Amino acid sequence: ILPDLLYADVRTRISAGGTGKTTVALFEAVTLALGRDLWGRTPKRPCRTVLVTREDSREILVARMREIIDAMSLAQEQVSMVLGNVLIVDVSGVSFRLSAISDDVVVPHARNLNWLVEKLRDWSPDWIIFDPLVSFGVGESRVNDAEQGLIEAFRVLRNNLDCCIEGIHHSGKANARDKSTDQYAGRGGSALSDGCRMVVVMQPLEPDEWSSVTGMHL
């Protein structure tokens, strides 16, 4: 989908609350919808992204995307292109999970997955993002079992829709304070990162930290 960054496989994005995970994801979706370079990489064609939300409402996400579009100074034809290639599915007001408990085992939620596949198949997405991941599982009391159930659900979607499936996940409290950037920075167990083929970790930097890392003034 995007050379050396996005593949038709399972991905997670990890960072603390308030870092800007969703906003960055929206910026990436808008950029790829135009077929533009993203983080030094160029897609072969404009990409289609679906953001499935159980946190922010569709109205909030559309408003954020509007501000991103405004900041990018896009022409009307480009705005139309973005609106045609970015889809927001709001399930924040309903009980919608990707996994369920059956005979005391966490398994993919067949009915919900089938609904999503049928809804999106004809639209042919390149990238589906679930935000936040914890709201799509069976809870955190089972830790690794719950995470593995989500990974298996992601694989069902990947196999049926042939696209990148991503879950936006929160950092562990200690990892957020320490600004850890390894693949196990997410809260909970290790099954999520172990089951993913792409892991991105975001940490906020203060201006002096930014200057030290990049050599540029923020």
C-alpha positions as CSV (number, residue, x, y, z in Angstrom):
1,I,0.0,0.0,0.0
2,L,2.8,2.4,1.0
3,P,6.4,1.0,0.3
4,D,8.2,-0.1,3.4
5,L,5.5,1.2,5.7
6,L,1.9,-0.1,5.1
7,Y,1.1,-3.6,3.9
8,A,-2.1,-5.6,3.6
9,D,-1.6,-7.1,7.1
10,V,-2.1,-6.4,10.8
11,R,-0.8,-3.2,12.4
12,T,-1.0,-1.3,15.7
13,R,-0.4,2.3,16.6
14,I,0.6,2.9,20.3
15,S,0.8,6.1,22.3
16,A,-0.5,7.8,25.4
17,G,-3.8,9.7,25.4
18,G,-3.6,13.2,24.1
19,T,-0.5,12.6,21.9
20,G,-2.5,12.9,18.7
21,K,-2.8,9.3,17.5
22,T,-6.2,9.9,15.8
23,T,-5.3,13.3,14.4
24,V,-2.1,11.9,12.8
25,A,-4.0,8.9,11.4
26,L,-6.5,11.4,9.8
27,F,-3.6,13.4,8.4
28,E,-2.1,10.2,6.9
29,A,-5.5,9.2,5.5
30,V,-6.0,12.6,3.8
31,T,-2.4,12.6,2.4
32,L,-2.8,9.1,1.0
33,A,-6.3,9.9,-0.4
34,L,-4.5,12.4,-2.6
35,G,-1.8,9.9,-3.6
36,R,0.8,12.3,-2.0
37,D,4.1,11.4,-0.4
38,L,3.8,10.3,3.2
39,W,6.8,10.2,5.5
40,G,9.2,10.1,2.5
41,R,7.2,7.3,0.7
42,T,5.0,7.5,-2.3
43,P,1.9,5.3,-2.9
44,K,1.4,3.9,-6.4
45,R,-2.1,5.4,-6.4
46,P,-4.5,7.3,-4.1
47,C,-5.5,5.1,-1.2
48,R,-8.8,4.5,0.5
49,T,-9.0,4.6,4.3
50,V,-11.8,3.6,6.7
51,L,-11.7,4.9,10.3
52,V,-14.1,2.9,12.6
53,T,-14.6,4.9,15.8
54,R,-16.0,3.9,19.2
55,E,-14.6,7.0,20.9
56,D,-15.1,10.3,19.0
57,S,-18.3,10.8,17.1
58,R,-18.3,11.1,13.3
59,E,-19.0,14.8,13.7
60,I,-15.9,15.3,15.8
61,L,-13.7,13.4,13.3
62,V,-15.1,15.2,10.3
63,A,-14.4,18.5,12.0
64,R,-10.8,17.5,12.7
65,M,-10.4,16.4,9.1
66,R,-11.9,19.7,7.9
67,E,-9.2,21.5,9.9
68,I,-6.5,19.3,8.5
69,I,-7.8,19.9,4.9
70,D,-7.8,23.7,5.6
71,A,-4.3,23.6,7.0
72,M,-3.1,21.8,3.8
73,S,-4.7,24.5,1.6
74,L,-6.4,22.0,-0.7
75,A,-8.3,23.0,-3.8
76,Q,-11.9,22.0,-4.1
77,E,-11.2,19.2,-6.5
78,Q,-8.7,17.8,-3.9
79,V,-11.2,18.2,-1.1
80,S,-13.7,16.1,-3.2
81,M,-11.0,13.5,-3.8
82,V,-10.4,13.2,0.0
83,L,-14.1,13.0,0.8
84,G,-14.3,10.2,-1.8
85,N,-11.4,8.2,-0.3
86,V,-11.9,8.6,3.4
87,L,-14.8,6.9,5.1
88,I,-15.7,7.3,8.8
89,V,-17.9,4.5,10.4
90,D,-19.3,5.7,13.7
91,V,-20.2,2.8,16.1
92,S,-19.6,4.9,19.2
93,G,-23.2,4.7,20.2
94,V,-23.8,1.0,19.8
95,S,-22.4,-2.2,21.3
96,F,-20.0,-3.3,18.6
97,R,-17.1,-5.6,19.3
98,L,-14.7,-7.5,17.0
99,S,-14.3,-10.4,19.4
100,A,-16.5,-12.3,21.8
101,I,-16.3,-15.0,24.5
102,S,-17.5,-18.5,23.5
103,D,-17.1,-21.5,25.9
104,D,-14.7,-19.3,27.9
105,V,-12.5,-18.7,24.9
106,V,-12.1,-15.4,23.2
107,V,-13.0,-15.7,19.5
108,P,-13.7,-13.4,16.5
109,H,-17.2,-12.0,16.6
110,A,-18.5,-13.6,13.4
111,R,-21.7,-11.6,13.0
112,N,-20.0,-8.2,13.4
113,L,-17.1,-9.1,11.2
114,N,-19.5,-10.3,8.5
115,W,-21.4,-7.1,8.7
116,L,-18.3,-5.0,8.3
117,V,-17.0,-7.1,5.4
118,E,-20.2,-6.8,3.5
119,K,-20.4,-3.0,4.2
120,L,-16.9,-2.4,3.0
121,R,-16.3,-5.0,0.3
122,D,-17.6,-3.0,-2.7
123,W,-15.8,0.1,-1.5
124,S,-12.5,-1.8,-1.5
125,P,-10.5,-0.1,1.3
126,D,-6.7,-0.1,1.4
127,W,-6.6,0.6,5.2
128,I,-9.0,0.2,8.0
129,I,-8.3,1.8,11.4
130,F,-10.1,0.9,14.6
131,D,-10.0,3.6,17.3
132,P,-9.5,2.9,20.2
133,L,-8.7,-0.8,20.1
134,V,-9.7,-1.5,23.7
135,S,-13.3,-0.6,22.9
136,F,-13.5,-3.4,20.2
137,G,-12.4,-6.3,22.5
138,V,-13.8,-8.2,25.4
139,G,-12.1,-6.1,28.0
140,E,-8.8,-6.2,29.7
141,S,-9.4,-8.7,32.5
142,R,-8.1,-11.5,30.2
143,V,-5.1,-9.4,28.9
144,N,-3.3,-11.6,26.3
145,D,-6.4,-13.7,25.5
146,A,-8.4,-10.5,24.7
147,E,-5.5,-9.2,22.6
148,Q,-5.1,-12.4,20.7
149,G,-8.8,-12.4,20.0
150,L,-8.5,-9.0,18.4
151,I,-5.5,-10.1,16.3
152,E,-7.5,-13.1,15.0
153,A,-10.4,-10.8,14.2
154,F,-8.0,-8.5,12.3
155,R,-6.7,-11.4,10.3
156,V,-10.3,-12.3,9.3
157,L,-10.8,-8.8,7.9
158,R,-7.3,-8.8,6.3
159,N,-8.1,-12.1,4.5
160,N,-11.5,-11.0,3.3
161,L,-10.7,-7.4,2.3
162,D,-7.0,-7.7,1.4
163,C,-6.0,-4.4,3.2
164,C,-4.1,-3.1,6.1
165,I,-6.0,-3.5,9.4
166,E,-4.8,-1.2,12.3
167,G,-5.8,-0.8,15.9
168,I,-5.1,2.4,17.7
169,H,-3.9,1.4,21.2
170,H,-2.9,3.3,24.4
171,S,0.5,3.1,26.0
172,G,1.1,1.6,29.4
173,K,1.3,4.3,32.1
174,A,5.0,3.6,32.9
175,N,5.9,3.3,29.3
176,A,4.2,6.7,28.6
177,R,6.1,8.3,31.4
178,D,9.4,6.8,30.3
179,K,8.7,7.6,26.7
180,S,9.5,4.0,25.6
181,T,9.4,3.4,21.9
182,D,9.8,-0.4,21.7
183,Q,7.1,-2.6,20.3
184,Y,5.9,-3.6,23.8
185,A,5.0,0.0,24.8
186,G,1.3,-0.7,24.7
187,R,-0.7,-1.3,27.8
188,G,-1.8,-4.8,28.6
189,G,0.1,-7.9,27.4
190,S,2.5,-8.7,24.6
191,A,0.1,-10.7,22.3
192,L,-1.0,-7.6,20.4
193,S,2.4,-6.5,19.3
194,D,3.6,-10.1,18.8
195,G,0.6,-10.7,16.5
196,C,1.1,-7.6,14.4
197,R,3.3,-7.3,11.4
198,M,3.6,-3.5,11.8
199,V,4.0,-1.6,15.1
200,V,4.3,2.1,15.4
201,V,4.9,3.9,18.7
202,M,4.3,7.6,19.2
203,Q,5.7,9.7,22.0
204,P,5.4,13.5,22.5
205,L,8.6,15.5,22.6
206,E,9.2,18.8,24.4
207,P,10.9,21.5,22.3
208,D,14.3,20.9,23.7
209,E,13.9,17.1,23.2
210,W,12.8,17.8,19.6
211,S,15.8,19.9,18.9
212,S,18.1,17.2,20.3
213,V,16.6,14.5,18.2
214,T,16.1,16.4,14.9
215,G,18.6,19.3,15.1
216,M,15.7,21.6,14.2
217,H,13.9,24.3,16.2
218,L,10.3,23.5,17.0
